Amino acid sequence: MTVTDSATGTAPVRPGTRPPRAGRSNGQWKVDGTEPLNANETWKQEEGGLGVRERIEQIYSREGFASIPPQDLSGRFRWWGLYTQRRPGIDGGRTAQLDDTELSDEYFMLRVRLDGGAINLAQLRVLAEISHEFARGTADISDRQNIQYHWIRVEDVPEIWRRLEAVGLQTTEACGDTPRVILGSPLAGVAQDEIIDPTPVIDEILDRYIGDPELANLPRKFKSAITGHPSLDVVHEINDISLVGVVHPELGAGYDLWVGGGLSTSPRLAERVGVFVRPEEAAEVWHGVIRIFRDYGYRRLRNKARLKFLLAEWGPEKFRQVLQDEYLGRELPDGPPPAPASGPGDHVGVHLQKDGKRYIGAAPTVGRISGDVLTGLADLLESVGSDRLRLTPHQKLVVLDVPGRRVRGAVTRLEKLGLSTAPSPFRRHTMACTGIEFCKLAIVETKATAATTIAALEQRLADVTEQLDTPISLNVNGCPNSCARIQVADIGLKGQLVTIDGEQVPGFQVHLGGGLASVDRDEAGLGRTVRGLKVTADDLPDYVERVVRTFLDQRESGETFSSWTRRADEGALL
């Protein structure tokens, strides 16, 4: 368990985030020079990932998968949102035994970056068409507000790009060592209680910096989040940079700057830098932070190359000084921290907009939708006169601008699409990554396991659902890399093989009591693991039912699940 500092809301350095040994070159460009120290850095300097697009359009799409050389296939393609997907039939026990070539199928996952999760009607129809025509009907909502397709052929990629770009969408830097999609509040510009609309800042960053070759060779990926909504709806504690809406007592509405968050195998929560960022300088501050990462980030070892490791060495005070002195050329004023979250950040349900219309938040099952669902959503938007859909960082979606008289019909149509506006607690608060179905890193299946578990819990715990007055989040991940944010869930499940009676079967290591700042929790914290606590995939519904009932039996008045797990005896958690 990691305990946060109640005065600052920051987390202490955890094992695994210690800086490399003094006197050893870490590959920091501004300290050690730019000479590559590993093969990955070598090929990035020889030719960056942005340059591969022309070869995809002119050579690989015409000559087929076999014409793609390994460095482009497993490296540069990612700069355009393309990963080879897992070859069918390879079980989780072989994930760590096979190399990338053996694991890869001749099809791709393609990620469409949707900054701020914003989609208009024309874009939604194109996204549906691509799913139907090129992706075998697949489409998933990621917890980064992206749409992800599977079964994409390289032969079809140029046409997919043409269609996306014709409506203002792109896959540029959706993956790779680049500035990834910018998380933004799904309620940007529409919420009654919005502190500040982040849309102009997100748009400025996109227009000025995405696709810029000067920022296309970072030590690793760079994740951003910007919100002006008081629900703190962009998981700001686990991004490389977050700008969170606040009101300065003298300077008005602007942003509080957080840096250095990230999960994976060495989780670390972001820290407040302590500065107030005016709206008109927010893009410049973002640009300063990403250049610090480019110039000072560790490049020698990829498992130490995220910004969080630099923060572990520097601390926020030095980071602020370097940002001001070397990249901005001026001091930033001190600023206030965000207020506690005002409500749920997933925005599920029917709510009033500031213009008198409604927005409707709906929950798919663990982000899995389809081309048919996208088409149905487009038809729904058109029928109610809306031109705007938003995706959330919680694998949900929000239909904006619904007239009050159309709400009931819209809710009914969403339900028919499998998108619930009043989901059970288990459906609402469960997320899952891609898993072994398509992901080459995965060890176990996730999406179907999570869906089966949700259905079982809805039946088994129906008698106590009303007692669950605070949410219990269940995050299911297929490997240790935490794409589904297992360390910040009430019940986080890390996929691994579990030995039962001498036989290895799919299962999970259990993390308990994690969470991000929310209406039920003032501060973020990382979950605890209980020695020996592992559960098979088949036994997952049994385990969750058992621990939830134990919690309800032992809880004190008003106590949340995460608070209970921090004080409970280990026996109660098994």
Wavefront OBJ file of the C-alpha trace (Angstrom):
o trace
v 0.000 0.000 0.000
v 1.179 3.512 -0.789
v 0.162 6.247 1.623
v -0.193 9.755 0.210
v 0.920 12.938 1.911
v -2.273 14.550 3.172
v -0.819 18.035 2.817
v 0.235 17.735 -0.804
v -1.744 14.816 -2.196
v 1.457 13.359 -3.618
v 2.871 9.887 -3.301
v 6.331 8.953 -2.041
v 8.755 7.256 -4.369
v 7.957 3.566 -4.638
v 10.443 0.753 -5.170
v 11.311 0.596 -8.841
v 11.245 4.374 -9.408
v 14.684 5.085 -7.973
v 17.043 6.930 -10.348
v 19.898 5.054 -12.027
v 23.281 4.979 -10.336
v 25.274 8.202 -10.272
v 28.049 8.512 -12.812
v 26.424 6.198 -15.322
v 25.150 7.553 -18.619
v 21.364 7.489 -18.703
v 21.020 8.681 -22.273
v 19.755 12.119 -21.265
v 20.293 14.273 -24.329
v 21.059 17.475 -22.411
v 23.413 15.676 -20.013
v 24.989 12.778 -21.886
v 24.663 13.816 -25.531
v 22.480 12.272 -28.208
v 24.548 9.209 -29.112
v 22.163 6.216 -29.025
v 22.775 3.735 -26.218
v 20.528 0.911 -27.458
v 19.086 -0.493 -30.667
v 15.734 1.193 -30.201
v 17.298 4.629 -29.920
v 19.525 3.870 -32.904
v 16.725 3.200 -35.365
v 14.706 6.152 -34.082
v 17.629 8.441 -34.886
v 18.299 6.814 -38.235
v 14.746 7.546 -39.323
v 11.851 8.587 -37.150
v 8.490 6.894 -37.163
v 6.654 9.647 -39.011
v 8.532 8.867 -42.224
v 7.089 5.385 -42.619
v 3.720 6.642 -43.814
v 4.918 7.139 -47.382
v 6.210 3.562 -47.541
v 2.894 2.248 -46.174
v 1.006 4.125 -48.877
v 3.380 3.512 -51.785
v 4.936 0.097 -51.082
v 3.502 -2.023 -48.267
v -0.169 -1.483 -49.068
v 0.533 -2.520 -52.672
v 2.978 -5.381 -52.084
v 1.355 -6.791 -48.929
v 2.373 -7.780 -45.419
v 5.396 -9.825 -46.499
v 7.045 -6.707 -47.933
v 7.297 -4.943 -44.552
v 10.797 -5.059 -42.978
v 10.967 -5.838 -39.234
v 12.057 -2.377 -38.054
v 9.091 -0.710 -39.703
v 6.670 -3.451 -38.717
v 7.499 -3.636 -35.013
v 8.695 -0.053 -34.616
v 7.795 2.785 -36.928
v 4.258 1.573 -37.713
v 3.324 2.525 -34.148
v 3.820 6.222 -34.930
v 0.696 5.839 -37.090
v -1.398 3.881 -34.601
v -0.624 0.406 -35.980
v 0.351 -2.673 -33.948
v 0.357 -6.212 -35.240
v -2.227 -8.191 -33.307
v -1.749 -11.541 -31.629
v -1.759 -14.638 -33.788
v -4.816 -16.770 -32.902
v -4.276 -19.965 -30.927
v -1.208 -18.916 -28.906
v -1.962 -19.531 -25.244
v -0.835 -17.305 -22.393
v 1.885 -19.682 -21.282
v 3.797 -18.938 -24.487
v 3.545 -15.129 -24.349
v 6.963 -14.718 -22.723
v 8.534 -17.608 -24.666
v 7.988 -16.359 -28.213
v 9.453 -13.321 -29.946
v 7.397 -10.632 -31.604
v 7.561 -12.269 -35.021
v 6.186 -15.536 -33.679
v 3.417 -13.796 -31.744
v 2.318 -11.471 -34.539
v -0.498 -12.106 -36.955
v -0.636 -10.497 -40.399
v -3.378 -8.151 -39.199
v -3.219 -4.946 -37.213
v -4.854 -3.159 -34.368
v -5.454 0.401 -35.563
v -5.980 3.146 -32.987
v -7.827 6.309 -33.951
v -6.853 9.197 -31.692
v -9.863 11.143 -30.478
v -8.424 13.993 -28.442
v -10.870 14.988 -25.737
v -12.973 12.017 -26.825
v -14.832 14.324 -29.226
v -16.700 12.917 -32.249
v -19.191 14.674 -34.516
v -21.925 12.970 -36.522
v -20.021 12.808 -39.818
v -16.999 11.354 -38.027
v -19.165 8.803 -36.240
v -20.557 7.525 -39.519
v -17.063 7.173 -40.955
v -15.899 5.295 -37.854
v -18.850 2.912 -38.307
v -18.095 2.410 -42.004
v -14.472 1.542 -41.283
v -15.529 -1.008 -38.686
v -17.936 -2.679 -41.112
v -15.740 -2.589 -44.209
v -12.239 -3.140 -42.869
v -12.308 -4.377 -39.236
v -14.757 -7.293 -39.245
v -17.202 -5.205 -37.238
v -14.808 -4.599 -34.323
v -14.545 -1.376 -32.346
v -13.520 -0.872 -28.730
v -13.573 2.256 -26.588
v -10.238 2.424 -24.785
v -9.710 4.091 -21.423
v -7.719 6.720 -23.324
v -10.829 7.910 -25.221
v -9.664 6.233 -28.434
v -11.448 3.883 -30.807
v -9.470 0.704 -31.509
v -10.086 -1.583 -34.481
v -8.803 -5.102 -35.119
v -8.290 -7.283 -38.193
v -6.941 -4.343 -40.229
v -4.955 -5.277 -43.366
v -2.051 -3.130 -44.470
v -3.605 -3.066 -47.936
v -6.552 -1.093 -46.537
v -4.668 1.421 -44.412
v -4.335 4.206 -47.026
v -8.066 4.141 -47.723
v -8.832 4.161 -44.000
v -6.572 7.185 -43.572
v -8.248 8.918 -46.501
v -11.679 8.453 -44.980
v -10.623 9.480 -41.486
v -8.779 12.588 -42.606
v -11.652 13.659 -44.852
v -13.684 14.230 -41.660
v -10.880 15.629 -39.522
v -9.731 12.453 -37.739
v -6.253 10.944 -37.625
v -4.072 8.134 -36.319
v -0.934 10.307 -36.188
v 1.115 9.454 -33.097
v -1.675 7.337 -31.657
v 1.084 4.975 -30.478
v 4.890 5.038 -30.312
v 7.353 7.224 -28.397
v 5.235 10.267 -29.043
v 2.684 12.645 -27.505
v -0.303 10.299 -27.375
v -3.980 11.273 -27.391
v -4.890 14.111 -25.021
v -7.547 13.137 -22.512
v -10.159 15.840 -22.098
v -13.343 16.302 -20.141
v -16.288 14.732 -22.006
v -18.352 17.702 -20.808
v -16.014 20.352 -22.202
v -18.030 23.424 -23.110
v -21.421 22.063 -22.008
v -21.410 21.456 -18.245
v -23.261 23.864 -15.970
v -20.564 23.660 -13.314
v -17.513 23.746 -15.582
v -14.600 25.769 -14.214
v -12.997 26.319 -17.615
v -13.437 24.848 -21.105
v -10.219 22.985 -22.065
v -11.142 22.706 -25.753
v -9.074 25.713 -26.938
v -5.962 24.364 -25.210
v -6.413 20.854 -26.636
v -6.985 22.288 -30.125
v -3.902 24.504 -29.898
v -1.690 21.589 -28.856
v -3.062 19.458 -31.690
v -2.594 22.165 -34.303
v 0.913 23.167 -33.215
v 2.609 20.042 -31.938
v 1.054 16.725 -33.002
v 3.069 15.413 -35.918
v 5.950 17.811 -35.194
v 9.203 15.919 -35.951
v 10.890 17.794 -33.072
v 8.599 15.960 -30.622
v 8.376 12.620 -32.415
v 11.396 10.982 -30.786
v 10.706 10.895 -27.060
v 12.293 8.438 -24.618
v 8.908 6.668 -24.328
v 5.230 7.562 -24.698
v 3.921 10.827 -23.254
v 0.363 10.904 -21.911
v -1.575 14.135 -21.407
v -4.866 15.075 -19.763
v -6.702 18.403 -19.529
v -9.976 19.089 -17.754
v -11.910 22.026 -16.484
v -14.664 20.002 -14.845
v -14.869 19.771 -11.042
v -15.490 16.004 -11.121
v -11.772 15.542 -12.009
v -12.815 13.342 -14.908
v -9.504 12.694 -16.733
v -7.586 10.495 -14.233
v -5.080 13.310 -13.807
v -2.941 11.481 -11.227
v -1.677 8.862 -13.695
v -0.636 10.964 -16.693
v 2.770 12.352 -17.606
v 1.196 15.812 -17.616
v -2.218 16.982 -16.486
v -3.764 20.414 -16.433
v -6.647 20.528 -13.956
v -9.091 23.407 -13.803
v -8.851 25.663 -10.742
v -9.764 29.219 -9.813
v -6.939 31.454 -8.630
v -8.117 33.989 -6.049
v -6.557 36.864 -8.024
v -6.000 35.572 -11.564
v -9.301 33.797 -12.171
v -9.865 30.454 -13.883
v -6.884 28.489 -15.146
v -5.047 25.237 -14.523
v -3.089 23.418 -11.840
v -0.085 21.537 -13.273
v 0.593 17.872 -12.389
v 3.496 15.818 -13.780
v 5.084 12.394 -13.567
v 2.194 9.961 -13.182
v 2.101 6.479 -14.675
v 1.283 2.887 -13.785
v 2.560 -0.247 -15.572
v 4.965 -2.372 -13.526
v 6.378 0.574 -11.522
v 3.334 2.665 -10.600
v 3.772 6.228 -9.440
v 1.199 8.935 -8.865
v 1.672 12.365 -10.413
v 2.771 15.297 -8.294
v 1.608 18.887 -8.204
v 4.231 21.299 -9.444
v 2.510 24.057 -7.492
v 2.091 26.595 -10.287
v -0.948 28.335 -11.713
v -1.180 28.157 -15.505
v -3.197 30.833 -17.276
v -5.366 29.528 -20.136
v -3.456 31.486 -22.770
v -0.122 29.942 -21.711
v -1.315 26.364 -21.162
v -0.157 25.060 -24.556
v 3.239 26.682 -24.051
v 3.586 25.053 -20.620
v 2.614 21.684 -22.139
v 5.302 22.238 -24.765
v 7.853 23.019 -22.072
v 7.072 19.862 -20.106
v 7.274 17.559 -23.123
v 10.615 19.086 -24.123
v 11.955 18.481 -20.619
v 11.003 14.845 -21.111
v 12.617 14.759 -24.558
v 15.852 16.373 -23.378
v 16.243 14.965 -19.849
v 14.311 11.699 -19.967
v 16.282 8.477 -19.477
v 16.880 6.709 -22.805
v 19.400 4.008 -21.868
v 16.827 1.534 -20.523
v 13.286 1.534 -21.876
v 11.840 0.272 -18.609
v 13.174 3.445 -16.937
v 12.308 5.859 -19.738
v 8.999 7.362 -18.591
v 8.806 10.852 -17.119
v 7.879 9.449 -13.693
v 11.446 8.197 -13.210
v 12.856 11.667 -13.828
v 10.378 13.076 -11.284
v 11.508 10.474 -8.765
v 15.029 11.865 -9.042
v 14.282 15.566 -9.402
v 11.167 16.146 -7.348
v 8.590 18.804 -8.273
v 10.654 21.754 -7.001
v 13.569 21.124 -9.353
v 11.172 20.283 -12.170
v 9.468 23.656 -11.723
v 12.789 25.484 -11.730
v 14.007 23.787 -14.908
v 10.674 24.419 -16.625
v 10.760 28.107 -15.736
v 14.472 28.772 -16.302
v 15.249 26.675 -19.371
v 11.982 26.341 -21.249
v 9.673 29.259 -20.417
v 12.113 31.993 -19.490
v 9.869 33.293 -16.736
v 8.379 32.327 -13.415
v 4.881 30.978 -13.047
v 2.735 32.119 -10.125
v 1.919 29.800 -7.270
v -1.537 28.307 -7.554
v -4.195 26.459 -5.577
v -4.827 22.710 -5.737
v -8.061 21.353 -7.222
v -11.046 21.121 -4.914
v -12.250 17.608 -4.023
v -14.180 15.930 -6.824
v -17.745 17.188 -7.110
v -19.291 13.979 -8.437
v -18.692 10.838 -10.531
v -16.329 11.397 -13.413
v -17.862 8.848 -15.779
v -20.936 11.062 -16.401
v -23.368 8.149 -16.697
v -27.054 9.073 -16.682
v -29.173 12.010 -17.861
v -27.991 15.494 -16.884
v -28.750 19.128 -17.675
v -26.398 21.151 -19.861
v -25.799 24.850 -19.339
v -27.867 25.634 -22.465
v -30.939 23.773 -21.175
v -30.437 20.654 -23.303
v -29.400 17.297 -21.812
v -26.389 15.073 -22.051
v -26.813 11.325 -21.651
v -23.962 9.131 -20.422
v -24.157 5.423 -21.222
v -22.110 2.348 -20.377
v -21.135 -0.370 -22.821
v -19.772 -3.541 -21.276
v -16.028 -2.939 -20.640
v -15.762 -0.663 -23.660
v -16.664 -3.274 -26.244
v -18.923 -1.955 -28.973
v -19.077 -2.684 -32.725
v -19.713 -1.194 -36.118
v -23.416 -1.843 -35.632
v -23.394 0.091 -32.367
v -21.531 2.987 -33.998
v -24.101 3.060 -36.796
v -26.923 2.943 -34.261
v -25.368 5.818 -32.348
v -25.083 7.879 -35.515
v -28.748 7.251 -36.319
v -29.701 8.182 -32.754
v -27.753 11.449 -32.859
v -29.303 12.402 -36.165
v -32.819 11.608 -34.927
v -32.514 13.890 -31.868
v -30.745 16.688 -33.733
v -27.361 16.240 -32.072
v -23.985 16.517 -33.763
v -21.767 15.573 -30.817
v -20.706 12.381 -29.058
v -17.941 12.135 -26.472
v -15.998 9.124 -25.199
v -14.748 9.040 -21.607
v -11.547 7.799 -19.918
v -13.732 5.194 -18.196
v -14.798 3.301 -21.357
v -18.153 5.094 -21.427
v -19.796 7.432 -23.943
v -21.834 10.620 -23.655
v -24.412 11.913 -26.146
v -24.549 15.712 -26.019
v -27.221 18.259 -26.945
v -30.357 16.158 -26.538
v -33.581 18.237 -26.310
v -35.540 17.470 -23.152
v -38.515 16.094 -25.087
v -36.237 13.573 -26.839
v -34.527 12.176 -23.749
v -36.875 9.249 -23.060
v -36.707 8.005 -26.639
v -32.925 8.417 -26.725
v -32.508 6.401 -23.521
v -34.684 3.609 -24.953
v -32.656 3.485 -28.155
v -29.388 3.437 -26.223
v -30.613 0.479 -24.173
v -31.492 -1.394 -27.379
v -27.910 -0.836 -28.510
v -26.630 -2.421 -25.295
v -25.667 0.957 -23.824
v -27.163 1.373 -20.381
v -27.853 4.800 -18.887
v -28.635 3.207 -15.519
v -26.208 0.278 -15.350
v -25.714 -2.004 -12.390
v -22.833 -1.006 -10.099
v -20.764 -3.856 -11.504
v -21.289 -2.947 -15.144
v -20.732 0.743 -14.466
v -17.511 0.321 -12.524
v -15.751 -2.507 -14.395
v -13.070 -1.898 -17.036
v -10.969 -4.336 -19.042
v -8.058 -4.098 -21.433
v -7.884 -5.880 -24.806
v -6.518 -9.136 -23.386
v -5.242 -12.261 -25.056
v -7.824 -12.160 -27.845
v -5.725 -9.601 -29.726
v -2.841 -8.350 -27.540
v 0.633 -9.888 -27.896
v 1.589 -8.990 -24.322
v -1.434 -10.571 -22.685
v -1.397 -13.769 -20.662
v -5.135 -14.192 -20.073
v -8.478 -13.292 -21.624
v -10.104 -10.133 -20.235
v -13.128 -8.761 -22.090
v -15.248 -11.921 -22.012
v -14.057 -12.769 -18.493
v -15.128 -9.345 -17.262
v -18.482 -9.537 -19.056
v -19.185 -12.989 -17.609
v -18.228 -11.775 -14.136
v -20.491 -8.732 -14.420
v -23.460 -10.871 -15.431
v -22.845 -13.290 -12.571
v -22.483 -10.532 -9.972
v -25.655 -8.816 -11.127
v -27.538 -11.989 -10.197
v -25.591 -13.116 -7.150
v -25.447 -9.736 -5.422
v -28.869 -8.462 -6.396
v -29.979 -8.720 -2.771
v -27.288 -6.292 -1.569
v -27.032 -3.876 -4.498
v -28.866 -1.138 -2.623
v -26.318 -1.384 0.181
v -23.495 -0.525 -2.217
v -23.874 3.220 -1.724
v -20.246 3.799 -2.761
v -18.876 2.231 -5.956
v -16.579 -0.790 -6.041
v -14.448 -0.639 -9.165
v -13.222 -3.833 -10.821
v -10.389 -3.450 -13.352
v -9.288 -6.499 -15.353
v -5.875 -6.558 -17.030
v -4.361 -9.285 -19.184
v -0.725 -8.717 -18.147
v 1.350 -6.649 -15.669
v 1.363 -3.487 -17.818
v -1.832 -2.013 -16.320
v -3.559 -0.667 -19.416
v -6.762 -1.150 -17.388
v -5.300 0.716 -14.377
v -5.295 -2.177 -11.910
v -3.369 -0.374 -9.150
v -6.001 2.364 -8.858
v -9.078 0.143 -8.670
v -10.901 -1.126 -5.601
v -10.291 -4.608 -7.010
v -7.509 -4.683 -9.588
v -6.766 -7.928 -11.386
v -3.377 -8.547 -13.010
v -3.451 -11.423 -15.454
v -1.139 -14.362 -14.878
v -1.159 -18.129 -14.908
v -2.203 -19.726 -11.638
v -1.206 -23.259 -10.666
v -4.099 -25.422 -9.467
v -3.420 -29.076 -8.637
v -0.229 -28.936 -10.669
v -1.897 -27.440 -13.731
v -1.524 -23.870 -14.957
v -4.793 -22.072 -15.674
v -5.664 -18.441 -16.481
v -6.001 -16.296 -13.396
v -5.148 -13.036 -11.677
v -3.085 -11.520 -8.921
v -5.398 -9.315 -6.859
v -4.734 -5.672 -5.917
v -7.116 -4.168 -3.372
v -8.066 -0.681 -2.246
v -6.571 1.534 -4.936
v -8.330 4.542 -6.376
v -8.109 8.008 -7.891
v -9.519 11.214 -6.457
v -13.300 11.038 -6.638
v -16.428 12.089 -4.816
v -15.811 9.190 -2.406
v -12.062 9.675 -2.063
v -10.136 12.913 -1.539
v -6.745 11.546 -2.583
v -5.439 8.966 -4.990
v -3.689 5.877 -3.653
v -2.253 2.655 -5.009
v -3.779 -0.669 -4.041
v -2.261 -3.294 -1.785
v -1.484 -6.877 -2.649
v -2.092 -9.706 -0.225
v 0.562 -12.394 -0.205
v -0.678 -15.491 -1.932
v -3.972 -13.923 -3.048
v -4.564 -15.182 -6.552
v -7.796 -16.213 -8.185
v -8.520 -18.228 -11.314
v -10.583 -16.698 -14.096
v -13.316 -19.284 -13.516
v -13.439 -18.467 -9.795
v -13.481 -14.704 -10.248
v -17.249 -14.241 -9.660
v -16.994 -16.376 -6.493
v -14.115 -14.301 -5.169
v -15.692 -10.918 -5.854
v -19.005 -11.992 -4.346
v -17.236 -13.291 -1.248
v -15.119 -10.188 -0.631
v -18.014 -7.799 -1.290
v -20.255 -9.628 1.182
v -17.449 -9.649 3.766
v -17.031 -5.913 3.294
v -20.741 -5.285 3.788
v -20.707 -7.392 6.957
v -17.653 -5.645 8.436
v -17.912 -2.060 7.201
v -18.283 0.842 9.563
v -20.822 3.586 8.927
v -20.028 5.401 5.691
v -16.867 3.371 5.079
v -15.779 2.787 1.487
v -14.497 -0.512 0.164
v -10.975 0.837 -0.272
v -10.886 2.165 3.288
v -12.046 -1.178 4.595
v -9.369 -3.087 2.653
v -6.667 -0.945 4.224
v -7.689 -1.947 7.748
v -9.106 -5.436 7.182
v -7.297 -8.561 8.306
v -5.734 -10.422 5.424
v -7.997 -13.375 6.124
v -11.036 -11.263 5.294
v -9.583 -10.445 1.880
v -8.962 -14.012 0.740
l 1 2 3 4 5 6 7 8 9 10 11 12 13 14 15 16 17 18 19 20 21 22 23 24 25 26 27 28 29 30 31 32 33 34 35 36 37 38 39 40 41 42 43 44 45 46 47 48 49 50 51 52 53 54 55 56 57 58 59 60 61 62 63 64 65 66 67 68 69 70 71 72 73 74 75 76 77 78 79 80 81 82 83 84 85 86 87 88 89 90 91 92 93 94 95 96 97 98 99 100 101 102 103 104 105 106 107 108 109 110 111 112 113 114 115 116 117 118 119 120 121 122 123 124 125 126 127 128 129 130 131 132 133 134 135 136 137 138 139 140 141 142 143 144 145 146 147 148 149 150 151 152 153 154 155 156 157 158 159 160 161 162 163 164 165 166 167 168 169 170 171 172 173 174 175 176 177 178 179 180 181 182 183 184 185 186 187 188 189 190 191 192 193 194 195 196 197 198 199 200 201 202 203 204 205 206 207 208 209 210 211 212 213 214 215 216 217 218 219 220 221 222 223 224 225 226 227 228 229 230 231 232 233 234 235 236 237 238 239 240 241 242 243 244 245 246 247 248 249 250 251 252 253 254 255 256 257 258 259 260 261 262 263 264 265 266 267 268 269 270 271 272 273 274 275 276 277 278 279 280 281 282 283 284 285 286 287 288 289 290 291 292 293 294 295 296 297 298 299 300 301 302 303 304 305 306 307 308 309 310 311 312 313 314 315 316 317 318 319 320 321 322 323 324 325 326 327 328 329 330 331 332 333 334 335 336 337 338 339 340 341 342 343 344 345 346 347 348 349 350 351 352 353 354 355 356 357 358 359 360 361 362 363 364 365 366 367 368 369 370 371 372 373 374 375 376 377 378 379 380 381 382 383 384 385 386 387 388 389 390 391 392 393 394 395 396 397 398 399 400 401 402 403 404 405 406 407 408 409 410 411 412 413 414 415 416 417 418 419 420 421 422 423 424 425 426 427 428 429 430 431 432 433 434 435 436 437 438 439 440 441 442 443 444 445 446 447 448 449 450 451 452 453 454 455 456 457 458 459 460 461 462 463 464 465 466 467 468 469 470 471 472 473 474 475 476 477 478 479 480 481 482 483 484 485 486 487 488 489 490 491 492 493 494 495 496 497 498 499 500 501 502 503 504 505 506 507 508 509 510 511 512 513 514 515 516 517 518 519 520 521 522 523 524 525 526 527 528 529 530 531 532 533 534 535 536 537 538 539 540 541 542 543 544 545 546 547 548 549 550 551 552 553 554 555 556 557 558 559 560 561 562 563 564 565 566 567 568 569 570 571 572 573 574
